[in-house]
Amino acid sequence: MVVDYAALKSGGFMRQKQKNNFSMRLKVVGGKLEASQLAAIAEVAEKYGHGYVHLTSRQGVEIPFIKPADMENVKAELLSAGVFTGVCGPRVRTVTACQGSAVCPSGCIDTYALAESISERYFGRELPHKFKFGVTGCRNNCLKAEENDLGVKGVYSVSWSRETCNLCGVCAKVCREGAVSVTEDTLVVDETLCNHCGRCAKACPSDAWSGQPAYLLSFGGMFGNRIASGRQILPPLTDTAALFRAADAALGFFDRHGKPGDRFLVAVERAGWDVFEKYIRAEVLHA
């Protein structure tokens, strides 16, 4: 029997060094699995694999030692529990995310809901090479947003009201960037130092500070044979629609300028960062 390894890889089955054995990659969005899904994965690993799973560096789950003859049964049994196969190869991969504002006190955005939306819109889309999204909830950057082709970092767009402020100085104490200072009769904010972390709004005891969740995007990161940090070329976006305009534009740019085997960063560098930045700003900010 002729085995189409490319087709198997696109469907999440990766060939192992052991002949006729495959590691099955599962789709895990934002690192979240229900307990019932975990139970089904464990059962399949016991029944068809070697009784263990591998947790990948991108929050995925892989079941090693799956035989070709068992693949359809494995997929069917997992599907009945709501577990889907992942993807490999030149396409949009599973979206990673931290727990965000739903659980973490530092979180500025609902990371899991956003990861699901990104996955529904882009997961598996064919591209010149793999493309990775990562969503992190705050400036602590647990998901290392800049390592992704397109990283999303949760921040706050903050504003201050003198009317309700008692000048207690708590905001100045929690600001790690030194952007806030308090005098006897007023408060001063150095906008050039503000990193939109939102600590001032979260710590304020008099509600003088207000914060609106926002997205800070980075483009062109990678972490592998070549390591590069994604660049931030847009201001924080408070509109989810603007975030998706940015993602649509980035993937479209990759389609037009990327060659087979190119990572997104390589395509951007070939076209020129100035060209890419001008295009993204026009598509997102209409500027």
N, C-alpha and C positions, 0 to 999 in steps of 0.2 A: 504494500500500500504506500502511495506517495503522500507524504505529509506536507501540508502547506504551512510551514513554520511562520511565515509572515501573517497569514490569516489568524493563526492561533495567538500570536503575539498581540495583534490588534484587539483580540478579544480577551486579553488579560492572562493568557497562558504563556509563561516564559520557560524556555527550554533549560533544563538543568545539565550539569556536567555528567550526571548519571543517565545513561541511555534510556530512552523511552519514559522519562520522568519529567514532569512539568510542575513548576510552582505557579499556583493560581492566585492572581491578584484580585482582591475584592474592592468594590467601590465603597469608600467610607468618606462621607462628606463632613468636613469640619471636625474630624476625629470622634464623631458621635455614633454609637451603636446602642440599640436597645438590648436589654438583658436577654430577651428571647432570641435576638439575632446572634448574640454571642453563644448561646446554647446550641443553636443550629450549626454554627461554624465549628464549635468543638466536636459535635457529633460527626460532622463530615470529615474532620481531620482524623478522628479515631477510626472511622469506617473505611475511608479511602486513602488516607495519607499515612504518616508515621506517628500520629497522635499528638502533634504540636503545631503551632502556627508561628509565623514570624511577623513581628510588628516593625514596619518599615520606618525610615527616618521621616517620612511625610505622612504619618498617622494612618498608613494603610495596613491591611492585614493580608498576608500571603499564606496559602496552605501548600507546603511542598509535597513532593512525591505523589502527584496525581498522575495516573496512567491514562493514555489516550482513550482506551476502551471505556473508562469510567467518566469521561468528561461530561457527557450529556446528563447522566444521572446526577452528578455532582451539581451541575447548574440547576437542574430541576428541583433538587431537594433544597438548595439554598434559596432559590426563587420563591418557593412556597413559604419561606420564613421572611421574605422581604429583603433578602441579601442579593445584590447584583454583582456581576463581574466588573472588574475595573478595565482600564485600557493601558496599552503601552504604545510605543512607536510615535510617529509624527502627528500628534493631535493634542488637544487640551486635556490635561491630566486631572486627577481628583483634586478638589479644592481643599486646602488645609485652613484651619482656623483654631484660635484659642477659645476659651469659654466666654470671653467678652463680658459685657455689662449684665448679662443674665445671671452670672455667678460671681464674677470678680469685682471687688470694690473699686479697682483702678479702671475698669472697663468704661470706655466712652461710647461704644457702639454695640449693637446686637450682632455679634460676629457670626453666630451660627445661622441666623435667618439670612444674612447677606451671603454666606457661603452657599447655602441652598439655592438662592436666587441665581448666583453666578453659575453654579453647577447646572441648573435647569436650562440656562440660556446657552452655555458654551461647552459643557462636558462632551468630550469625544469629537469635537470639531476637527476636521482634517486641516493640517497646516504644513508648511515646509519642514518643520521639526517639532519636537515636543514644546509645550507651552504650559507654564505653571503659574497658578494664582495662589497667593497666600494672604490671609486676613488676620491681622493682629489687632487687639482691642484697644491698645493705648500706647503711650510712649515707652513703656517698659519693653515693648517689642519682643515678646516671648516667641512669636512665630517668625521673627527675623524677616520682615516684609521685604527688605531690600535684596534678599537672596533670590527673589522670584522674578520671573519675566514681567509680571505685573503684581506689585504688592499694594495692599490696602492697609493703612494704619488708622486706627480710630483716634480722633482728637476732638477738642471742643473749640467752637467759635464762641469767645467769651465777650461779655460787656459788663460795665460797672455803672452803678447808679449812686450818685452822691446822696440822694434823698434818704436812703435807708442805711447808709454806711455810718458806723460809729467809730471808724478809724482805729479799730482794735489792733490792726497789724498782723492778724493771722494769715492773711493772703500773702503778705511779704515774707513771712517765716516759711511758708510751705513752697514758695516759688523757688525752684532749684536753679533757675536761670538768672535770678537777680533782676527780673523784668519789672517787679513791683516794689515801690518804696512809699513809705508813709511819712508825712510831715505832721506838724501840729494841726493844720487845718485842711489838708487835702491828701489825695493819693495820686501818685504819678506812675504811669505805665510806659515803659520803653518798648514800643511795638517791635523794634528791631531785635530784641532779645526774647520776646515771647515765642515759645514753641508750641503753643496751643494744647498743652497737656491737660488743662482744665482743673488743676489742683486748687486754684484760687476759688473757683465756683463751688467745688465740692466741699471745701473746708470752711467757707464763709458762714459764720453763725447768724448773720443778720439778713441773709439773702440779698445782699447788695450786689453780689456777682450773679450773673445768669450765664448758663452755658448751653449751647446747641450742639448736638453730636454732628461731627463732620468727618470727611474722609481725606486723608493725605495719601496721594498715590506716588508710587515709584515705578520707573520703567527700566527694563533692560538688565535686571540682576541675574546672576547665575552663580552656582556653587558646584563646581565639578572639576574637570580638567583645567578649566579656566575659572578664576574667581573674579567676580565684578559686582560692585554695589550698584543697585538701581538708582536712577536719578529722579529727583523731585522737580518737575518742571511746571506744575500747576499749583495754585493756592489751594487751601483746604476747601473741599466741596461739601456743601450742606445739603445738596440735592442728590438723591439716589439716581435720578434720571441722568444727571450730569456724569456720575460715575460710570454708568453704562454707555453713555456716549463716548467716554474716554476708552473703555474696553473695546467697544465696537471699532473705534478708529484705530486702536493699536493692532487688533487682529487683522483688520483690513489692510493696514500698512504692511504687516508681515506677509500677507498673501501676495501683495503686489511687488514687494522688494526682496523677499526671501527666496533663496534658491534651495533645492532639496538638500537637507543636511545642515542648513544654516540654523543656528539659534537666533532668537529674536534680536539680541544685541548685535550680532554680526550684520543682520539685515539693516538695522538702524545705522550702524557705523558706515556701511557701504553707501547708504543714501545720504548720510550726514545728520548729525544731531540737530543742526540748525534747521534742516528741512523737516525733520520729524517734529521738533518742538513747534515750529510754525504751524504745521498741519494739525497737531493735537490741540493747540490753543484755539485754532479757528473752529474745529469741530466741537470742542467742549464749551469754550467761553464765547464763541462767535466773535473773537477778537482778531 
